[in-house]
Amino acid sequence: MKDCSPPEQVIFNRPAKYEFVKPLGHGACGSTVLLYDRQMDCQFVAKKFTPIIGKNEDPDLFDDLFNRFRDEAKILFGFNHPFIVRVYNFFDYGEHDTSYILMEYVEGQNLPDYIETHPYRASELFEKLIDAFAYLEKRGILHRDLRPANILAKTDGDPKVIDFGFGKSFSSDTEDKDSSISLNWWCEKPEELERGVYNNRTEVYFLGKIFEAIILSNQLDEFKYKHIISKMTAHEEHSRPESFSLIKRQISQLEVDDFCFNPRQISAYREFAHCVSNLFSSIGSDVYYNDDPEPLISKLKDIHRSSMLEDSVQSPVQVARALVTGQFRYFPRTQISISILSEFITLLETSGIERRSIVLANLFNRIDAIEKSTRDTDEIPF
């Protein structure tokens, strides 16, 4: 009998064929063209590595740009977010000093041009972009080239973040001090760039500056988040929101006025939030919040089940671990009534997506107010 199991190395020798449609543009690292796949009846963008400087002119710079190009493909390939451009394939022709990225074709305008003709969508686009950058932030990615041309608005009104040619992975406890950051800055630079620092707050600044310019040029008096923009565009790094996730929670909090909670639901939230506030003594600067509702509800229900015959939760640290990941200190004798926990679980379970988002945004903002602690380094040699 013939063995039908696949070989160790699978090779498709009938690759897709694409028809050239038109050129799209040229950047520091590559040129882009529009292609058409007749079999799939779909258009794609192919980006070819063709840098502005040749290998014989500056071999080190050429290699650096080539590595950035490959990094862009790696960074984007793992993304699956509706407001971030998708990469479908990568073809490496290193022996010919070039490579190709095959990506989603986004038909639309740059963000300022779109909002000029659709000013009523400005607040909605801001919300969606904050969500996109919170997604990047959670995955440890800095875009590092945030400018109006790199955010498109599709014909259906959804934004798309494109061009990660300068993108870079980062660790939450480090700052990017890459000396290669030497872009053509399109607006006033924030103060930390003078120190060679580029981090989350820098990304916050540049997205804020994009919207600040849009608001001014279109006189958007009805823009919903002007007060957030003013904080995002503060020149001093420490005066800005520390993350897109924090801004996302602030936006959710502002939407409370659009949703009515009955007295019992408000009481369920406040009593649980009060217990949580009393539980933590301090939280580490590197913690992140477990804000996905379904896993959180599941963890809280497990805690409730293991103590449901008692008056209070037997191990309150389990509640803390359900809410945050990272270092924190807590008061082990904190009393969290089983009935209070039960009411809060019911509140989450009976709420829709938006209402859950509001509840958790309020809760995590309350935790944000708790004293921040840094790592205790007294016990390590050096």
DAWO-V662866 format. One record per residue. RES is the residue in one small letter. PSI is psi in whole degrees, -180 to 180 (* if undefined). OMEGA is omega in whole degrees, -180 to 180 (* if undefined). NEAR is the number of other ideal C-beta (glycine too) atoms within 10 Angstrom. Layout:
[[RES	PSI	OMEGA	NEAR] [RES	PSI	OMEGA	NEAR]]
//
This chain:
[[m	139	-178	3] [k	133	178	3] [d	116	-177	6] [c	5	-180	5] [s	147	-177	4] [p	152	177	7] [p	171	179	7] [e	-36	178	4] [q	120	-178	5] [v	125	-180	6] [i	122	173	6] [f	111	-176	6] [n	12	175	4] [r	71	-176	5] [p	159	179	9] [a	148	178	14] [k	135	-175	10] [y	144	177	19] [e	134	178	10] [f	132	180	10] [v	-58	-180	14] [k	158	172	7] [p	151	-179	10] [l	-33	-179	13] [g	-178	-178	12] [h	135	178	13] [g	-167	-177	16] [a	-33	-175	16] [c	-22	-174	20] [g	169	176	24] [s	151	-179	15] [t	142	176	20] [v	156	176	17] [l	129	-180	17] [l	158	179	19] [y	128	175	15] [d	106	-176	14] [r	-38	-178	10] [q	-40	-180	8] [m	-8	-177	10] [d	56	-175	7] [c	145	177	13] [q	145	179	15] [f	158	171	20] [v	130	173	21] [a	124	179	20] [k	119	-178	25] [k	138	176	17] [f	104	176	24] [t	81	-172	15] [p	164	-178	23] [i	-13	180	12] [i	137	-178	12] [g	160	-178	12] [k	-35	-179	14] [n	-20	180	7] [e	-44	-179	10] [d	87	-176	13] [p	-40	-178	11] [d	-45	179	8] [l	-40	178	15] [f	-47	-180	17] [d	-37	179	12] [d	-46	179	14] [l	-37	179	21] [f	-42	178	18] [n	-38	177	10] [r	-41	-180	20] [f	-46	178	24] [r	-40	179	16] [d	-39	179	16] [e	-43	179	25] [a	-44	-179	21] [k	-43	-179	13] [i	-48	-175	20] [l	-28	-175	23] [f	-31	-178	15] [g	-1	-176	9] [f	145	173	17] [n	81	-179	8] [h	137	-174	16] [p	-19	-176	12] [f	18	177	19] [i	133	-176	22] [v	142	-179	19] [r	143	171	16] [v	133	-176	21] [y	-28	-179	14] [n	162	179	14] [f	129	-179	18] [f	114	-175	13] [d	119	176	14] [y	57	-177	11] [g	-33	-180	10] [e	-18	177	6] [h	13	179	8] [d	40	176	14] [t	166	176	16] [s	168	-179	19] [y	138	173	18] [i	126	177	26] [l	119	-173	19] [m	172	179	22] [e	139	174	16] [y	122	180	17] [v	113	180	17] [e	117	-179	11] [g	-160	-178	16] [q	164	172	15] [n	159	-169	16] [l	-49	-179	25] [p	-41	-180	17] [d	-40	-179	14] [y	-46	-177	22] [i	-28	177	23] [e	-36	180	13] [t	-9	179	10] [h	58	-174	14] [p	-27	-179	16] [y	-12	-178	9] [r	3	-174	16] [a	-47	-178	22] [s	-41	180	17] [e	-42	178	14] [l	-38	177	21] [f	-46	179	26] [e	-44	-177	18] [k	-36	179	17] [l	-36	174	23] [i	-41	178	23] [d	-42	-180	18] [a	-44	-178	22] [f	-26	172	26] [a	-36	177	19] [y	-47	178	20] [l	-45	-178	21] [e	-44	-179	21] [k	-26	180	14] [r	10	174	12] [g	39	-178	11] [i	131	171	21] [l	133	178	23] [h	-49	173	25] [r	9	173	20] [d	53	-177	20] [l	113	179	25] [r	161	-176	18] [p	-37	-177	16] [a	-18	-177	14] [n	12	171	21] [i	117	-180	23] [l	156	171	22] [a	121	-179	24] [k	169	-180	14] [t	-25	179	10] [d	0	176	7] [g	-5	178	13] [d	141	178	16] [p	160	173	25] [k	124	174	23] [v	127	-176	24] [i	176	171	21] [d	82	178	24] [f	32	-177	26] [g	-25	177	21] [f	10	-178	22] [g	154	-176	18] [k	142	173	19] [s	148	178	12] [f	162	175	17] [s	144	-176	9] [s	-20	-178	15] [d	16	178	10] [t	162	175	8] [e	147	179	17] [d	113	177	17] [k	38	-179	12] [d	119	-178	15] [s	-10	-178	6] [s	-3	177	12] [i	99	-179	17] [s	54	-177	8] [l	164	171	15] [n	97	-174	7] [w	132	-174	12] [w	-8	179	15] [c	178	178	15] [e	135	-178	10] [k	145	174	15] [p	161	-171	23] [e	-31	-174	16] [e	-22	178	20] [l	-26	175	15] [e	-23	177	8] [r	6	-180	10] [g	22	-177	12] [v	133	174	17] [y	119	-176	23] [n	-166	-180	19] [n	-43	-178	22] [r	-27	176	22] [t	-42	176	24] [e	-42	177	21] [v	-44	-179	28] [y	-50	-174	27] [f	-36	175	22] [l	-39	177	24] [g	-42	-180	24] [k	-36	177	21] [i	-48	-178	25] [f	-32	176	25] [e	-45	179	17] [a	-39	179	15] [i	-44	-179	23] [i	-44	-178	19] [l	-45	-175	9] [s	-26	-179	11] [n	2	180	15] [q	55	-176	9] [l	77	-179	17] [d	-25	-177	7] [e	4	180	10] [f	130	-167	18] [k	-25	-167	15] [y	36	-179	21] [k	-41	-178	14] [h	-31	177	10] [i	-42	179	20] [i	-41	-179	18] [s	-34	177	11] [k	-38	-180	15] [m	-32	-174	25] [t	13	176	22] [a	136	-177	17] [h	-39	-179	12] [e	131	-176	10] [e	-45	-174	19] [h	-14	-179	9] [s	-8	-178	12] [r	159	171	21] [p	142	-173	20] [e	-16	-177	15] [s	160	174	20] [f	-29	179	24] [s	-39	177	21] [l	-44	179	20] [i	-39	178	25] [k	-41	179	21] [r	-36	178	24] [q	-38	178	17] [i	-44	179	19] [s	-37	180	22] [q	-37	-180	15] [l	-22	-178	15] [e	0	179	15] [v	-38	-178	14] [d	-23	-178	7] [d	-4	-178	8] [f	137	-179	13] [c	130	174	9] [f	136	178	16] [n	165	-176	8] [p	-38	-180	7] [r	-41	180	11] [q	-41	178	18] [i	-42	178	12] [s	-41	179	14] [a	-43	179	24] [y	-50	-173	21] [r	-39	-179	14] [e	-41	179	17] [f	-44	180	24] [a	-37	178	19] [h	-43	178	13] [c	-42	-179	20] [v	-41	178	22] [s	-38	180	14] [n	-18	-177	14] [l	-46	-176	22] [f	136	170	20] [s	-33	174	13] [s	158	176	14] [i	148	-180	22] [g	154	180	16] [s	-13	-177	14] [d	9	-178	15] [v	154	169	18] [y	155	-173	14] [y	139	178	21] [n	80	-170	16] [d	11	173	21] [d	113	-170	10] [p	-44	-174	16] [e	-53	177	9] [p	-36	-180	11] [l	-45	178	19] [i	-43	-180	16] [s	-43	179	11] [k	-42	-180	16] [l	-36	178	22] [k	-37	177	17] [d	-42	178	12] [i	-44	179	21] [h	-43	-178	16] [r	-38	-176	9] [s	-8	-180	13] [s	13	-170	18] [m	-17	177	12] [l	0	179	8] [e	171	175	10] [d	-33	-176	10] [s	163	175	15] [v	128	-174	24] [q	-30	-180	13] [s	87	-176	13] [p	-23	179	22] [v	-25	178	14] [q	-35	177	17] [v	-44	179	23] [a	-44	-179	19] [r	-28	177	15] [a	-30	-175	18] [l	-37	-176	23] [v	154	173	20] [t	127	-178	12] [g	-171	-178	12] [q	137	174	15] [f	163	173	20] [r	148	-176	13] [y	165	177	17] [f	107	-173	13] [p	-20	-178	8] [r	9	178	6] [t	133	-180	19] [q	122	173	13] [i	107	-177	24] [s	139	177	15] [i	-37	-180	17] [s	-37	178	12] [i	-45	177	20] [l	-43	-180	23] [s	-43	180	16] [e	-38	180	17] [f	-41	176	26] [i	-44	179	18] [t	-41	178	13] [l	-47	180	20] [l	-43	-176	20] [e	-32	-176	12] [t	4	-179	11] [s	149	175	18] [g	-178	-176	9] [i	-48	-177	8] [e	-42	-178	12] [r	-40	176	19] [r	-43	-180	20] [s	-41	179	20] [i	-46	-179	22] [v	-49	-177	24] [l	-34	177	22] [a	-43	178	22] [n	-44	-178	16] [l	-46	-177	21] [f	-28	173	22] [n	-35	177	16] [r	-41	178	16] [i	-35	178	19] [d	-28	-177	13] [a	-11	-179	8] [i	148	-178	16] [e	132	178	9] [k	143	177	12] [s	156	175	16] [t	169	-179	11] [r	138	177	11] [d	110	-177	9] [t	8	-176	8] [d	-26	-172	5] [e	-5	-179	5] [i	152	-174	7] [p	-44	-178	4] [f	*	*	3]]
//
